Amino acid sequence: MNTRNLVTILSMMVLVGTEVFAVAIAAGWALAGLFDLGDTIGHVLMVIFSLFAAWVMRQLWLRATSIEPLRDRTSSSR
């Protein structure tokens, strides 16, 4: 296992994940407040946007691990 790549990817995921989920929660709150939709619809929007943020994070993980592989290809298996 390539721990250097793992640390790099996890650090990037924490940084980007914080931003993506903050935007998702803020967007749901802002749209509910802007259109006076109430708390329940606001929470539903937050969940929907958070699911989209989770999908974005999964795509980011897949692309990051394709560029920075976690397993060394040259090492022999034990």
Helices and strands as residue ranges (DSSP letters): H 3-34, H 39-67
